[in-house]
Amino acid sequence: MRWLRKKRVLLLLFLGFTVLIFFNSAWLSLFYPIYYKEEIRQHARSNNLDPFIVAAIIKVETNYKPGAQSKKGALGIMQIMPDTAKWVIMKAKLPDTSLVQVQNEIGTNLQIGTWYLKSLENQFDGNEIAMIAAYNAGPTNVKNWLKSGVWDGRLETSKDIPFGETRHYVQRVSHYYKQYSEIYDDF
């Protein structure tokens, strides 16, 4: 009987310790790491964006893999389309940059990607969920959905987004944003 009581106590201690470890943000950060923190922070702040949103977009786009190129031609960790990169470089009056740099240089990719995100945020009057959707589907599609009433621009109604890929994208980015902002004290 005494042996059984010790076994129960040890089991309860083990379970308590396991729960404590699992829900401790230091341990959770192992499951939700953020790479390139300094660069993300720098470029997000220079564009007055929440760095957790930028990190969540990168997580969903490429899982922080530098030099990435999609089948559609999107480049770098933020998966910027070449025409979008050229447009941002012109509009933001950035130094002339090659597409190889956009694809392979983390800082260059973040500079262009965060500037573009800020322009989307401005187009959607600060609606970050619409901004995220537009980053995936393009601003014209999102404007049409909002104007026609197909979608109202809220996360709660993201099931109404007509493009399955964009619907899933918004939900995944929002999930990682929530995890990052709960796990990390600051950024």
N, C-alpha and C positions, 0 to 999 in steps of 0.2 A: 504494500500500500504506500509506503514511504517513497519507494522507487517511482511509482506512478505519479505521485505529487511532484517530485523533482522534475520528472519528464514534462509534465504540464507547464511548470514554471519556465523551464528551458524553452519549450515551444512558444510560450507567450512572449518571452524575451526576444527570441529569434524573430517572431512575426513583428513585434514592435520595432525592433531594430531595422528590419527589412522595409517596413512602411516609412520609417524615418529617413532612411537612406534614399528610397525611391522618390519621395516627395521633397527632398532637399534640393534646392536649386543648383547647388554645385554638382550634384550627381546628375540632375536632369540636363545640365549643360553638356554632358557627355553624349546624350542622345540628340540634342539640338544645338550642335556647335555653330558658331558664327566665325567664318574665316574673313580675313581682310578687314578686321574691325576698324583699324585706324583710317584706312582709305574710305571705307563706307561712311564712317562718321564725318570725315572731312567733306566729302562731296555732298552728302545728305544735308549737312548743316549749311554749306555754302549755297544750297538751293532751298533752304528753309523747309526741308522734308524730315519726316520721322525716320531715323536710320533703321528702325525695326521693319518698316514697310519695305525699304530698299533691300534689307537682308532677306526678308521673306520672298520678295520677287526673285532675287538671285537664287535662293534655295529651290524654288519651284522651276525656274528657267533652266538652271544648269547644275544645281547642287554644288556651286562654287568651283566648277571645273574651268580653269583658265584655258583660253584658246579654243573654246567650243565653237562649232559651226553647225547650225541645224540643216536639215534637208532643204528647207526653204531659203537658206542663205543667211539667217540671223547670226550675228557675230558676238563672241565674247561672253563673259559671265552674265551680262544682262540681256543677251540675245537681241541685239539691235540690228534692224534691217539696214542694209547699206544705204538705201535712199534716205531713210530716216537719219542716219548718221551724217550724211552729206548736208541734209537740211538743217540739222542742229548746228553743225560746224559753221554754216553760213549765217544762220539766225543769231547764234550766240557769239558770233565773231571770234571763234576759237582759231588757234593756229591751224594751218593746213595740216591735215592728218591723213595718213594712208589707211586703207581698210585693213591692212595687216596689223597696224598699230591698234585700230579699234578692236580687232579680234584678240590680239595677244597681250596688250598692255592693260593691266588691271585699272590703273589710274585713268587712262584715256577712256576706257570703256565706261567706268563709273562717272566720269565727268560728263560724257555725252548722255548716258542713260539717266542720270539724275536730273540733268537739265531738261530732258524730254519729259520725264515724269512731272516735273514742276509745271511745264507748259500744259500738260494734260490736266493737272490739278486746277490750274487757272481756267482752262476751258470748261471745266465742270464745277466751277464756283466752289472749290474746296471739297467736293464730294470725293473722298478717297476711294470708295468702293467703285464708283463710276470711273475714276482714274485707273484703277487696277484693271477693270474690264476693258477700257480703251487701250491700255498697254498691250493687251492680248488681241483684241478684235479690231482695233483701230478706232479712232475718235468718231469717224463718220457713222459707223455702225451703231455705236453707243448713243450718239446724238439722235439717230433715227429711232432707236428703241424707246428712248425717253420721250421724244416728241410725239410718237404714235401711241404712247401709253402701254407698249408691250412689256416694258419693265420700268419700275419707278426709281431705280438707282440705289436700292437698299440691299444690304446683305441678307436680311430676313426674307426678301423676295427674289433672291438670286436664282431660285428654281424657275423663274420666268424668263431668264436670259435665253434667247432662242438658239444660240450656238452652244452645243454641249461642251465643246472644248473650253469655251470662255466661262461657262457656268462652273465647270469643275475647277478651272484656273482661279477664279475669284474665291471659291470656297477653300482651296488649298492655300492660297496666299494668306487669306484671313486666318486660317488655322495656324500657320507658322508665325504670323504676326502675333497672335494671341499667346502662343507658347513662348516666343522670344520675350515679349513684354512681361510675362509672368515670371520667367526664369531669371532674366538678367535685371539687376537693380538699375543700372544705367547703361548708357551706350555713348 
